[in-house]
């Protein structure tokens, strides 16, 4: 209730403000002039996010105070991305703000897989295996997995910074619009003599609550990443060996036309029947030597789960390819393929893959029902068919039939 003893103009302003707030609480779209204003603000936020991601930040290496280069490659450019590129380009999933969908687009390798990560001195940590084009020892894998972990950490911190900026921007916009509506409610003559600079609204509307929920979730995710991945991986890098992180790696003597890096999760049941949710950093690295390195790393406490998971899928090449397709579908969106690999897939199969791609109920322990690498899989199936022989009911025969049904070109 507004006291009657207040200055008449102040009282009229508060009555008008309360009317506007009442209208706003009933219909929170009143602060937007029309749909185009909502879209403009969305595009402006997306543009700011893109610019911020391309801006130098503090070097991620623990204890370093130098500025990062704006474009550190997570996946080595020369030793990895160039191997699968066609005319200097790769295909990758990217969110389209105009359609509100994730779409696979073609992009240049110079800007692919980059993030504002390391200063020039700490960029040099990865120079040896990038120059040689081969992962020759344990330290190479420790460094590459560390680099992948750093990108996930920088990305999560960036998302948190971005949404905190969005919260501040939204409150400024909302309060400014409510004051505009209040002045309109007062009328032009009264509005000229009223100062509303001190008026603010403390009510938490659904947009503000949603933003706050996202901030809390991102803070928890960032804390988890730092505790379980970044901090122990940093210590392993300083010592040059895997003591706190478990790394499983496999070298396939064939080029798989995908480069991938990111976080994925799967369920695992231990010998006592207890269920665990396991998160790990996943990497696929096609190299100039013709080999492809597939690696997975996670906290030491999950070593048995990671080794069991990896051992299952690395029994034969076709299972390994299935695992990678699952990583692309249900794990990370940070992957790059040869453009011809994607365009060789039927349009309906591409659409089915992208629809399944958004299914958050699945994880990298689930089999992807779609084939991405049709040409490579056909060669593997031909060899599997020779091994299966005439026994259709053998494990190899059943696997052969199932995989043949998934071909999508």
C-alpha positions as CSV (number, residue, x, y, z in Angstrom):
1,X,0.0,0.0,0.0
2,X,1.3,3.4,-1.0
3,X,1.2,6.0,1.9
4,X,-1.0,9.0,1.3
5,X,1.5,11.3,2.9
6,X,3.9,11.0,0.0
7,X,4.5,13.8,-2.4
8,X,1.6,13.7,-4.9
9,X,3.8,13.3,-7.9
10,X,5.8,10.5,-6.3
11,X,2.6,8.8,-5.2
12,X,1.2,9.0,-8.8
13,X,4.5,7.6,-10.1
14,X,4.3,4.7,-7.7
15,X,0.7,4.0,-8.5
16,X,1.5,3.9,-12.2
17,X,4.5,1.7,-11.6
18,X,2.5,-0.8,-9.6
19,X,-0.1,-0.9,-12.4
20,X,2.6,-1.7,-14.9
21,X,4.1,-4.4,-12.7
22,X,0.7,-6.0,-12.2
23,X,0.3,-6.1,-16.0
24,X,3.8,-7.5,-16.3
25,X,3.2,-10.2,-13.8
26,X,0.1,-11.3,-15.7
27,X,1.7,-11.1,-19.1
28,X,5.5,-11.0,-19.2
29,X,5.6,-10.3,-22.9
30,X,4.5,-6.7,-22.4
31,X,8.2,-5.6,-22.1
32,X,8.8,-6.7,-25.7
33,X,7.4,-4.3,-28.3
34,X,6.9,-7.2,-30.7
35,X,8.3,-10.5,-31.8
36,X,11.1,-8.8,-33.8
37,X,12.4,-7.2,-30.7
38,X,12.7,-10.6,-29.1
39,X,14.6,-11.9,-32.1
40,X,16.9,-8.8,-32.2
41,X,17.9,-9.3,-28.6
42,X,18.5,-13.0,-29.3
43,X,20.7,-12.2,-32.4
44,X,22.6,-9.6,-30.4
45,X,23.3,-12.1,-27.6
46,X,24.5,-14.7,-30.1
47,X,26.8,-12.1,-31.9
48,X,28.3,-11.1,-28.6
49,X,28.9,-14.7,-27.7
50,X,30.7,-15.4,-30.9
51,X,32.9,-12.3,-30.5
52,X,33.8,-13.1,-26.9
53,X,34.8,-16.7,-27.9
54,X,37.3,-15.2,-30.4
55,X,38.8,-12.9,-27.9
56,X,42.0,-13.6,-26.0
57,X,41.6,-14.7,-22.3
58,X,44.1,-15.5,-19.6
59,X,46.2,-18.6,-20.4
60,X,44.6,-21.7,-19.0
61,X,47.8,-23.2,-17.8
62,X,47.8,-23.2,-14.0
63,X,49.8,-20.3,-12.6
64,X,50.3,-18.5,-15.9
65,X,49.3,-14.8,-16.0
66,X,49.9,-14.2,-19.7
67,X,47.2,-13.7,-22.3
68,X,46.2,-16.6,-24.5
69,X,46.4,-16.6,-28.2
70,X,42.8,-16.2,-29.5
71,X,42.9,-19.4,-31.5
72,X,44.5,-22.5,-29.8
73,X,43.7,-25.7,-31.7
74,X,42.3,-28.4,-29.5
75,X,42.8,-30.9,-32.3
76,X,46.1,-30.5,-34.0
77,X,45.7,-28.7,-37.4
78,X,48.6,-30.1,-39.4
79,X,48.8,-33.4,-37.6
80,X,45.1,-34.1,-37.6
81,X,42.6,-31.8,-39.2
82,X,44.6,-31.4,-42.4
83,X,44.5,-35.2,-42.8
84,X,40.8,-35.3,-43.2
85,X,40.2,-31.9,-44.8
86,X,39.1,-31.5,-48.4
87,X,40.2,-28.3,-50.1
88,X,41.1,-27.0,-46.6
89,X,37.6,-27.6,-45.2
90,X,35.9,-30.0,-42.8
91,X,32.2,-30.6,-41.8
92,X,31.1,-30.0,-38.2
93,X,27.8,-29.6,-36.3
94,X,26.9,-26.0,-35.5
95,X,23.9,-24.3,-33.9
96,X,22.0,-22.1,-36.3
97,X,20.3,-19.3,-34.2
98,X,18.0,-18.5,-37.2
99,X,16.5,-22.0,-37.3
100,X,17.0,-22.9,-33.7
101,X,18.5,-26.2,-34.9
102,X,22.0,-27.8,-34.9
103,X,23.1,-28.3,-38.5
104,X,26.2,-29.8,-40.1
105,X,28.1,-27.0,-41.9
106,X,31.4,-26.8,-43.8
107,X,34.2,-24.7,-42.3
108,X,37.8,-23.9,-42.9
109,X,40.4,-25.9,-40.9
110,X,42.2,-22.7,-39.7
111,X,39.2,-21.8,-37.6
112,X,38.2,-25.3,-36.7
113,X,38.6,-26.7,-33.2
114,X,40.0,-23.4,-31.8
115,X,39.6,-21.8,-28.4
116,X,41.3,-19.0,-26.4
117,X,43.4,-21.4,-24.4
118,X,47.2,-21.0,-24.1
119,X,49.8,-18.4,-24.4
120,X,52.6,-18.9,-27.0
121,X,54.9,-20.5,-24.4
122,X,52.4,-23.1,-23.3
123,X,51.2,-23.7,-26.9
124,X,54.7,-25.0,-27.4
125,X,54.0,-27.9,-25.0
126,X,52.3,-29.7,-27.9
127,X,54.8,-28.9,-30.6
128,X,56.8,-32.1,-30.6
129,X,54.0,-34.6,-31.6
130,X,52.3,-32.0,-33.8
131,X,55.6,-31.7,-35.8
132,X,56.2,-35.5,-35.9
133,X,52.6,-36.3,-36.8
134,X,52.7,-39.3,-34.4
135,X,51.9,-40.0,-30.8
136,X,55.1,-41.9,-29.8
137,X,54.9,-42.2,-26.0
138,X,52.7,-41.8,-22.9
139,X,53.5,-38.1,-22.4
140,X,52.1,-37.3,-25.9
141,X,48.8,-38.8,-24.8
142,X,48.9,-37.0,-21.5
143,X,49.4,-33.7,-23.2
144,X,46.7,-34.2,-25.9
145,X,44.1,-35.3,-23.4
146,X,45.1,-32.4,-21.1
147,X,44.5,-30.0,-24.0
148,X,41.1,-31.5,-24.6
149,X,40.3,-31.1,-20.9
150,X,41.4,-27.5,-21.0
151,X,39.0,-26.7,-23.9
152,X,36.1,-28.2,-21.9
153,X,37.1,-26.2,-18.9
154,X,37.5,-22.9,-20.8
155,X,34.2,-23.6,-22.7
156,X,32.3,-24.2,-19.4
157,X,33.8,-21.0,-17.8
158,X,32.9,-19.1,-21.0
159,X,29.3,-20.3,-20.9
160,X,29.1,-19.3,-17.2
161,X,30.5,-15.8,-17.9
162,X,28.2,-15.4,-20.8
163,X,25.0,-16.3,-19.0
164,X,26.0,-14.1,-16.0
165,X,26.4,-11.2,-18.5
166,X,23.0,-12.2,-19.9
167,X,21.4,-12.0,-16.4
168,X,22.8,-8.5,-15.8
169,X,21.7,-7.4,-19.3
170,X,18.2,-8.9,-18.9
171,X,17.7,-7.0,-15.5
172,X,18.8,-3.7,-17.1
173,X,16.5,-4.3,-20.1
174,X,13.5,-5.3,-18.0
175,X,13.8,-2.5,-15.5
176,X,14.3,0.0,-18.3
177,X,11.2,-1.2,-20.1
178,X,9.1,-1.2,-17.0
179,X,10.1,2.5,-16.4
180,X,9.2,3.3,-20.1
181,X,5.7,1.7,-19.6
182,X,5.3,3.6,-16.3
183,X,6.0,6.9,-18.0
184,X,3.5,6.0,-20.7
185,X,1.0,5.2,-18.0
186,X,1.6,8.6,-16.3
187,X,1.1,10.5,-19.6
188,X,3.4,13.0,-21.3
189,X,2.8,16.0,-19.0
190,X,3.4,14.2,-15.7
191,X,6.2,12.0,-17.2
192,X,8.3,15.1,-17.9
193,X,8.5,16.1,-14.2
194,X,9.0,12.6,-12.8
195,X,12.4,11.0,-12.1
196,X,12.2,7.1,-12.0
197,X,15.9,6.4,-11.8
198,X,15.6,4.9,-8.3
199,X,12.8,2.5,-9.1
200,X,13.7,-1.2,-9.4
201,X,11.7,-4.4,-9.3
202,X,12.8,-7.2,-7.0
203,X,10.3,-9.7,-8.2
204,X,11.9,-12.8,-9.8
205,X,10.0,-13.5,-13.0
206,X,10.3,-16.9,-14.8
207,X,13.0,-15.7,-17.2
208,X,15.2,-14.5,-14.3
209,X,14.6,-17.7,-12.4
210,X,15.5,-19.8,-15.4
211,X,18.7,-17.9,-15.9
212,X,19.6,-18.3,-12.2
213,X,18.9,-22.1,-12.5
214,X,21.3,-22.3,-15.5
215,X,24.0,-20.4,-13.6
216,X,23.7,-22.8,-10.6
217,X,24.0,-25.8,-13.0
218,X,27.0,-24.4,-14.9
219,X,28.8,-23.6,-11.6
220,X,28.3,-27.2,-10.5
221,X,29.5,-28.5,-13.9
222,X,32.6,-26.3,-13.8
223,X,33.4,-27.4,-10.3
224,X,33.1,-31.0,-11.4
225,X,35.3,-30.5,-14.4
226,X,38.0,-28.7,-12.4
227,X,37.9,-31.3,-9.5
228,X,37.8,-34.5,-11.6
229,X,39.7,-33.5,-14.8
230,X,41.5,-30.2,-14.9
231,X,43.3,-30.2,-11.6
232,X,44.5,-33.8,-11.7
233,X,45.4,-33.6,-15.4
234,X,47.4,-30.4,-14.7
235,X,49.5,-32.2,-12.1
236,X,50.0,-35.2,-14.5
237,X,51.3,-32.8,-17.2
238,X,53.7,-31.2,-14.8
239,X,55.1,-34.7,-13.9
240,X,54.9,-36.0,-17.5
241,X,53.0,-39.2,-16.7
242,X,49.5,-40.5,-15.9
243,X,49.3,-40.9,-12.2
244,X,46.0,-39.2,-11.4
245,X,44.1,-39.8,-14.7
246,X,43.4,-43.1,-16.4
247,X,44.1,-43.1,-20.1
248,X,43.2,-45.9,-22.5
249,X,44.4,-45.6,-26.1
250,X,44.4,-47.6,-29.3
251,X,46.1,-47.2,-32.6
252,X,44.2,-48.3,-35.7
253,X,46.4,-48.8,-38.8
254,X,43.8,-47.0,-41.0
255,X,42.5,-43.4,-41.4
256,X,39.1,-42.8,-39.9
257,X,38.0,-39.5,-41.5
258,X,36.9,-37.8,-38.3
259,X,38.7,-35.8,-35.6
260,X,36.9,-35.6,-32.3
261,X,37.4,-34.2,-28.8
262,X,35.0,-33.8,-25.9
263,X,33.2,-35.1,-22.8
264,X,31.0,-38.1,-22.8
265,X,29.3,-40.3,-20.2
266,X,28.2,-43.9,-19.8
267,X,26.8,-46.2,-17.2
268,X,28.8,-49.0,-15.7
269,X,28.0,-51.8,-13.2
270,X,30.8,-53.0,-11.0
271,X,31.4,-56.6,-9.7
272,X,29.2,-55.9,-6.6
273,X,26.2,-54.9,-8.8
274,X,26.6,-51.2,-8.0
275,X,25.8,-48.8,-10.8
276,X,28.1,-45.9,-11.6
277,X,27.8,-42.9,-13.9
278,X,31.2,-42.5,-15.6
279,X,32.4,-39.4,-17.4
280,X,35.4,-39.3,-19.7
281,X,37.2,-37.2,-22.2
282,X,37.1,-38.8,-25.7
283,X,39.5,-38.2,-28.6
284,X,39.9,-39.5,-32.1
285,X,43.0,-38.3,-33.9
286,X,43.7,-39.3,-37.6
287,X,47.4,-38.8,-38.2
288,X,49.6,-38.1,-41.3
289,X,51.2,-41.5,-40.9
290,X,47.9,-43.2,-41.9
291,X,47.2,-44.3,-38.3
292,X,44.2,-43.2,-36.2
293,X,44.6,-42.9,-32.5
294,X,41.5,-43.4,-30.3
295,X,41.8,-42.4,-26.7
296,X,39.7,-42.0,-23.6
297,X,40.6,-40.5,-20.2
298,X,38.9,-40.1,-16.8
299,X,39.6,-40.0,-13.1
300,X,41.7,-42.8,-11.7
301,X,38.8,-44.1,-9.6
302,X,37.0,-45.0,-12.8
303,X,40.0,-46.8,-14.3
304,X,38.4,-50.2,-14.3
305,X,35.1,-48.9,-15.9
306,X,37.1,-47.0,-18.6
307,X,39.3,-50.0,-19.4
308,X,36.3,-52.4,-19.5
309,X,34.3,-50.0,-21.8
310,X,37.3,-49.5,-24.1
311,X,38.3,-53.2,-24.2
312,X,34.8,-54.1,-25.3
313,X,34.7,-51.7,-28.3
314,X,38.3,-52.3,-29.4
315,X,37.9,-56.1,-29.9
316,X,37.4,-55.6,-33.6
317,X,37.5,-52.6,-35.9
318,X,33.7,-52.6,-36.7
319,X,32.9,-52.2,-33.0
320,X,35.5,-49.4,-32.7
321,X,33.8,-47.6,-35.5
322,X,30.4,-48.1,-33.8
323,X,31.9,-46.6,-30.6
324,X,33.1,-43.5,-32.5
325,X,29.7,-43.0,-34.2
326,X,28.1,-43.2,-30.7
327,X,30.6,-40.6,-29.4
328,X,29.5,-38.3,-32.3
329,X,25.8,-38.9,-31.7
330,X,25.5,-39.1,-27.9
331,X,28.8,-37.7,-26.6
332,X,30.4,-34.5,-27.9
333,X,29.4,-32.1,-30.6
334,X,33.1,-31.1,-31.1
335,X,33.8,-33.3,-34.1
336,X,34.9,-32.8,-37.7
337,X,34.6,-35.1,-40.7
338,X,35.6,-35.0,-44.3
339,X,32.8,-33.1,-46.1
340,X,32.3,-35.9,-48.6
341,X,31.7,-38.4,-45.8
342,X,28.7,-36.3,-44.7
343,X,27.3,-35.5,-48.2
344,X,27.5,-39.3,-49.1
345,X,24.8,-40.0,-46.5
346,X,21.3,-40.0,-47.8
347,X,19.4,-36.8,-46.9
348,X,16.7,-38.7,-44.9
349,X,19.5,-40.6,-43.0
350,X,21.2,-37.3,-42.2
351,X,17.9,-35.9,-40.8
352,X,17.4,-39.1,-38.8
353,X,20.9,-38.8,-37.4
354,X,20.4,-35.1,-36.4
355,X,17.1,-35.9,-34.8
356,X,18.6,-38.7,-32.8
357,X,21.6,-36.4,-32.1
358,X,19.5,-34.3,-29.8
359,X,18.2,-37.2,-27.7
360,X,19.7,-36.4,-24.2
361,X,18.4,-39.6,-22.7
362,X,21.2,-41.6,-24.5
363,X,24.9,-41.8,-23.8
364,X,28.1,-43.2,-25.3
365,X,27.2,-46.6,-24.0
366,X,24.3,-46.7,-26.4
367,X,24.7,-48.0,-29.9
368,X,24.1,-45.4,-32.6
369,X,21.5,-46.7,-35.1
370,X,23.0,-44.7,-38.0
371,X,26.1,-45.2,-40.0
372,X,28.2,-42.2,-40.8
373,X,31.3,-43.8,-42.3
374,X,29.6,-45.9,-45.0
375,X,32.6,-46.5,-47.3
376,X,34.9,-47.5,-44.4
377,X,32.2,-49.6,-42.8
378,X,31.6,-51.5,-46.1
379,X,35.3,-52.5,-46.2
380,X,35.2,-53.6,-42.6
381,X,32.0,-55.6,-43.2
382,X,33.5,-57.4,-46.2
383,X,36.3,-58.6,-44.0
384,X,33.8,-59.5,-41.3
385,X,31.8,-61.4,-43.8
386,X,34.8,-63.5,-44.7
387,X,35.3,-64.3,-41.0
388,X,31.6,-65.1,-40.5
389,X,31.5,-67.6,-43.4
390,X,28.3,-69.4,-43.8
391,X,27.3,-69.3,-40.1
392,X,24.6,-66.7,-40.1
393,X,23.7,-67.4,-36.4
394,X,27.3,-66.9,-35.3
395,X,28.1,-63.6,-33.4
396,X,30.0,-62.4,-36.4
397,X,27.1,-63.2,-38.7
398,X,24.5,-61.5,-36.6
399,X,26.8,-58.4,-36.2
400,X,27.2,-58.4,-40.0
401,X,23.5,-58.4,-40.7
402,X,22.8,-55.7,-38.1
403,X,25.5,-53.4,-39.5
404,X,24.5,-53.9,-43.1
405,X,21.0,-52.7,-42.2
406,X,22.4,-49.5,-40.8
407,X,24.2,-48.4,-44.0
408,X,22.9,-45.0,-45.0
409,X,24.4,-44.1,-48.4
